[in-house]
């Protein structure tokens, strides 16, 4: 199980909107965000999310790599998350941004392809493994409906992940 997790604002804000922020500390992980994601959180939520994350400032070559991803049309927060995960050798991020899910499959970039993208369902899996939640599906449904993700790439990707690992 990972000890650190790079997470984008989309997933954090989805948990907040669904009234499930209280579950995030139960993960027992350091939730890492680049400063650009901190700014997105500040713009779209209450201070409670900021208390749950550790902000990491990108510097030097990492900024250059992030800008290269941005030049492909990737938003700053998602680009910074990918670069941060690669820098920390984590290999994946948690992100539920619809636009990014689509863009990632169309972009031909080495950095972007080397980072695996998991959605909120990865957190549900971890919460289930820690016995914080007994059934992932009611929480899944709450997040999907509250965030208006019905019939979206986000719903499809998260549903497929949970089915693939046996839920």
N, C-alpha and C positions, 0 to 999 in steps of 0.2 A: 504494500500500500504506500502511495506517495506521502511524503511529509510536507511537501510544498506543492502549491497549485497556482498556476497563472490563470487568472479568470478575467473575462471581459465584463464590461458594465451590463451588457444585454442580459446575462444570466442573473447577475446580482439584482438588477432592477426587476426582473421577472419574479424572483423569489419575494422581493419586497411588495410588488403589486399584488401577489397572491396571498400576502399575509404570512409568509413562511420564513421570514428572516431569522426567526428564533431557532430554526433547524441548522443554520450554517455553522454556529460555534460547535455543534455536536459532531461535525466532521473531524475535529481534532487535527486540522491542517492549517498551515500558514497560507492564507489566501493572498497572493501577490498580485499587484496591479502596477502597471507603469503610470507615470504622472498624468499622461493624457487620459487614461481611464478614470483616474481620480477626478479630473475636471468634469468628465461626463457624469460621474456619480453625483458630484456637487450640483450640477445643473439639473439633474432629474430626480433627486430623492432627498430623503431626510439624512441627518448626520449619522443615523444608526449604522448605515452601511460602511461609512468611513471608519468607524470604530472596529470593524471586522476585518479590515484589510491592512496589509503592509505595502506602502508605496515605495517603488523602486524607480530611481531616476536613471534613464538611459543616457549614456555618454559616448563620445567619440565614434568609433566604427559602428556601434549599435544604432546611433542616430542616422548614419549614412545608409545602413541596410534598411532601416524603417522607411526612410524617404524613397528608397528604390521601390519598395512595395507600394507606397502611396502613389508613385508615378504610374503604377498599373491600375490605379483606381480603387485600391484598398483604403478604407478609412483609417485615420491615424491610430485610433484605439486598437483596432484589430492588428494593424501592422506592428505597432509597438508590442502587443502581446506575443505575436509570433517571434519577434526578435528576442524578447526577454526569455521566452521558453527555450529558444535555441541557445542563448547565452548561458543559461543555467543548466543546460543539458537535460531538460525535463522531457522534451520530445512531443509535448502536447499542451493544448490549452483548452479551456472550457469557454465556449462562445455560442450564443444562440441568435446572432444577428442574421436575419434572412438574406440581406444583400450579400454579406460576406460568404455565407454558405454557397450561394450561387457563383460568386466571383472566384472563389477558390478553385472550383472545378474548371473554370475557363482560363485562368492564368497559368502561364508556363514559367514558373519561377522556382529555382532550386530551394531557396529558404522557405517559401510558402509550401512547397510539396513535402518538405522534410518535417513539418510540424503537423501532427495529427490533431484534428478538431473533434472534441466531444461536446455534446450539448448538456443541458441540465440533467438529463437522465443519468449521466455518469455520477452526479451528486446523489441522485436518488438511489442508485446502486450502492454507493458508499454508505449512505444512511441506513439502508436495509441491512448491509453487512454488519454495521455497528449496532444493529437492533434498535435503532432510533425510531424507524418506521417499520410496521409489520407487513405492509402491502404498498408497493410502489404505485399501483394504478390509480387509486383515488388522488394521490398527490400529483401524479402526472396529469390527470384530467383537470385538476384545479389550476395548475400552471397553464395548461393549454387554453382553457376557456377564459381565464382571467386576462390573459395576454393576447387574446384574439388570434391564436395561432392555428385554429382549426383549418384543416386542409392546406397547410403550408409546408414548405420544405423543412421548417423547424419541427413540426409535428412528425412528419415522415421520418426524418433522421433520428429523432429521439425514440420513436416507437420501434424503428428497426433495430436500434442499439439494444433496447431492453429485450426484444424478442430474441435477438442473436445470442444474448448471454443467458437466456433461459427463463425469462419472466413470462 
